Amino acid sequence: MREKITSAVFIAILVMFFALIVVFPKDECASVQENRELAAMPKVTLNSVLSGDFESGFETYLTDNVGFRSHLVDIGSRFENMRGIQSKNSGRIVEVSGGQLVLNDRKIMEVFHENPDARNLYISVLNDFSKGINGSTKMYLMLVPTQIEFDKSRYRLLSDSEKSTIDSIYSSLENVKCVNVYDKLKANASDYIYFRTDHHWTQRGAY
């Protein structure tokens, strides 16, 4: 009786684990964090089943696509660091209040997520202010992208396009002189134009 209960519990755990794989969405952050493509669902064919290739591929698929994989990998890396084991992949994604930070290559970068409501409100406020001064004073606007916009690692894929947002705002303003610094920064992105642990530009970047 005891063996039957143990077997039933074991099977229930397996079924629950599989259900979690299906229910939770694919963790896109894991692919970027591990700098590789996650395993895809293998095709079921008679040859693949008989040869054992399907079973092996399916096991890899389950491992790669488990819910919250990036968080589990992060926890595992922390335990390894506590034991003095240095991971080959130094990059980490940190969830903070209001967004995400990427820690990679001795840099801390803020991930940009476009907020259409905030963008439209910003445009509306600037246009209302421009109408209020009625051309009595020249009004300028300069939007500066953060350093992740020009980062060359795969972590860049986590961030929405800042250029797209800047262009959208600039094209929607009335009687406002928009200053384009994006192109200059992009042309000099290989220089030290952003502080490593801050989203602000350096003196070189400002120049």
C-alpha positions as CSV (number, residue, x, y, z in Angstrom):
1,M,0.0,0.0,0.0
2,R,2.8,2.4,0.9
3,E,4.6,1.7,-2.4
4,K,1.4,2.5,-4.3
5,I,1.0,5.8,-2.4
6,T,4.6,6.7,-3.1
7,S,4.2,5.9,-6.8
8,A,1.0,7.9,-7.0
9,V,2.7,10.9,-5.4
10,F,5.6,10.6,-7.8
11,I,3.4,10.5,-10.8
12,A,1.3,13.4,-9.5
13,I,4.5,15.5,-9.2
14,L,5.5,14.6,-12.7
15,V,2.1,15.6,-14.0
16,M,2.1,18.8,-12.1
17,F,5.6,19.7,-13.4
18,F,4.5,19.0,-17.0
19,A,1.3,21.2,-16.4
20,L,3.5,24.1,-15.2
21,I,5.6,23.8,-18.4
22,V,2.4,24.1,-20.5
23,V,0.6,26.8,-18.4
24,F,3.5,29.2,-17.8
25,P,4.6,31.3,-20.8
26,K,8.1,30.8,-22.3
27,D,10.7,32.7,-20.4
28,E,12.2,35.0,-23.1
29,C,14.7,36.5,-20.7
30,A,16.4,33.1,-20.3
31,S,17.5,33.0,-24.0
32,V,19.1,36.5,-23.6
33,Q,20.6,35.7,-20.2
34,E,22.3,32.5,-21.4
35,N,23.2,34.0,-24.8
36,R,21.8,31.1,-26.8
37,E,18.6,29.9,-28.4
38,L,16.4,27.7,-26.2
39,A,15.6,24.2,-27.4
40,A,12.5,23.9,-29.6
41,M,9.9,21.2,-29.4
42,P,11.2,18.2,-31.3
43,K,9.1,16.7,-34.1
44,V,7.4,13.4,-33.4
45,T,8.2,10.8,-36.0
46,L,8.4,7.0,-35.9
47,N,12.2,7.0,-36.4
48,S,12.8,9.6,-33.8
49,V,10.8,7.7,-31.2
50,L,12.3,4.4,-32.0
51,S,15.9,5.8,-32.0
52,G,15.4,7.7,-28.7
53,D,16.1,11.1,-30.3
54,F,12.6,12.4,-29.5
55,E,12.8,11.4,-25.9
56,S,16.2,13.1,-25.5
57,G,15.1,16.2,-27.4
58,F,11.9,16.4,-25.4
59,E,13.8,16.3,-22.1
60,T,16.0,19.1,-23.3
61,Y,12.9,21.1,-24.4
62,L,11.3,20.7,-20.9
63,T,14.5,21.8,-19.2
64,D,14.9,24.9,-21.4
65,N,11.3,26.0,-21.3
66,V,10.5,25.6,-17.7
67,G,8.6,28.6,-16.3
68,F,10.8,31.3,-14.6
69,R,13.9,29.6,-15.9
70,S,15.9,32.8,-15.9
71,H,15.1,33.3,-12.2
72,L,16.1,29.7,-11.4
73,V,19.3,30.0,-13.3
74,D,20.0,33.3,-11.4
75,I,19.5,31.6,-8.1
76,G,21.7,28.7,-9.1
77,S,24.5,31.1,-10.1
78,R,24.3,32.9,-6.8
79,F,24.8,29.6,-4.9
80,E,27.7,28.8,-7.2
81,N,29.3,32.2,-6.5
82,M,28.8,31.6,-2.7
83,R,30.8,28.4,-3.2
84,G,33.5,30.2,-5.1
85,I,32.5,28.9,-8.5
86,Q,32.5,31.6,-11.2
87,S,30.0,31.1,-14.0
88,K,31.2,31.6,-17.6
89,N,28.1,33.8,-18.2
90,S,28.5,36.9,-16.0
91,G,25.3,38.6,-17.2
92,R,22.3,38.9,-14.9
93,I,18.8,40.4,-15.2
94,V,17.6,42.0,-12.0
95,E,14.0,42.9,-11.4
96,V,13.6,46.3,-9.6
97,S,10.7,48.5,-8.8
98,G,9.3,49.8,-12.0
99,G,11.5,47.9,-14.4
100,Q,14.6,45.7,-15.1
101,L,18.4,46.2,-14.8
102,V,21.0,44.3,-16.8
103,L,24.3,43.5,-15.1
104,N,26.8,42.5,-17.8
105,D,30.4,43.3,-18.7
106,R,30.9,45.4,-15.6
107,K,28.0,47.6,-16.6
108,I,24.6,48.2,-15.1
109,M,22.0,49.1,-17.8
110,E,18.4,50.1,-17.4
111,V,16.0,48.2,-19.7
112,F,13.7,50.5,-21.6
113,H,10.0,49.5,-22.0
114,E,7.9,51.8,-24.1
115,N,4.8,53.2,-22.3
116,P,2.4,54.6,-24.9
117,D,0.2,56.3,-22.3
118,A,3.1,58.1,-20.7
119,R,4.5,59.0,-24.1
120,N,1.1,60.5,-25.2
121,L,0.7,62.4,-22.0
122,Y,4.2,63.8,-22.3
123,I,3.4,65.0,-25.9
124,S,0.2,66.5,-24.7
125,V,1.8,68.4,-21.9
126,L,4.6,69.8,-24.1
127,N,2.1,70.9,-26.8
128,D,-0.1,72.6,-24.2
129,F,2.8,74.4,-22.8
130,S,4.0,75.5,-26.2
131,K,0.5,76.9,-26.9
132,G,0.5,78.7,-23.6
133,I,3.7,80.7,-24.3
134,N,2.3,81.4,-27.8
135,G,5.7,81.8,-29.4
136,S,6.9,84.4,-26.9
137,T,9.8,82.2,-26.0
138,K,11.6,79.6,-28.0
139,M,11.0,76.1,-26.7
140,Y,13.6,73.3,-27.1
141,L,13.5,69.6,-26.4
142,M,16.5,67.2,-26.3
143,L,15.7,63.5,-25.5
144,V,18.8,61.4,-24.7
145,P,18.8,57.6,-25.2
146,T,20.3,55.4,-22.4
147,Q,23.3,53.2,-22.9
148,I,21.5,49.9,-23.5
149,E,20.2,51.4,-26.8
150,F,23.8,51.1,-28.2
151,D,24.8,47.9,-26.4
152,K,26.1,45.2,-28.6
153,S,25.3,42.2,-26.5
154,R,22.1,40.2,-26.8
155,Y,20.7,42.0,-23.7
156,R,19.9,44.8,-26.1
157,L,17.0,42.6,-27.3
158,L,15.3,43.0,-23.9
159,S,14.8,46.7,-24.5
160,D,12.3,48.5,-26.8
161,S,13.7,50.9,-29.4
162,E,14.4,54.3,-27.8
163,K,14.9,55.8,-31.2
164,S,11.4,54.8,-32.2
165,T,10.0,56.5,-29.2
166,I,12.1,59.6,-29.6
167,D,11.1,59.9,-33.2
168,S,7.4,59.5,-32.3
169,I,7.6,62.3,-29.7
170,Y,9.5,64.6,-32.0
171,S,7.1,64.2,-34.9
172,S,4.1,64.9,-32.7
173,L,5.3,68.2,-31.2
174,E,4.1,71.7,-32.3
175,N,6.3,74.8,-32.3
176,V,9.1,73.0,-30.4
177,K,12.7,72.9,-31.6
178,C,13.8,69.2,-31.3
179,V,17.5,68.6,-30.8
180,N,18.8,65.4,-32.4
181,V,21.7,63.9,-30.3
182,Y,20.9,60.3,-31.2
183,D,23.0,60.1,-34.4
184,K,26.0,61.7,-32.7
185,L,25.9,59.3,-29.8
186,K,25.5,56.3,-32.0
187,A,28.4,57.3,-34.2
188,N,30.6,57.5,-31.0
189,A,29.1,54.5,-29.2
190,S,32.5,52.8,-29.0
191,D,33.8,55.6,-26.8
192,Y,33.2,55.9,-23.1
193,I,30.1,58.0,-23.4
194,Y,28.0,56.5,-20.6
195,F,29.0,55.7,-17.0
196,R,29.2,52.0,-16.4
197,T,26.9,52.0,-13.4
198,D,24.6,54.8,-14.4
199,H,22.3,55.6,-17.3
200,H,23.7,59.2,-17.5
201,W,26.2,60.2,-20.1
202,T,29.8,61.0,-19.2
203,Q,31.6,64.3,-19.9
204,R,32.7,62.8,-23.3
205,G,29.1,61.8,-24.0
206,A,27.9,65.3,-23.2
207,Y,30.6,66.8,-25.4
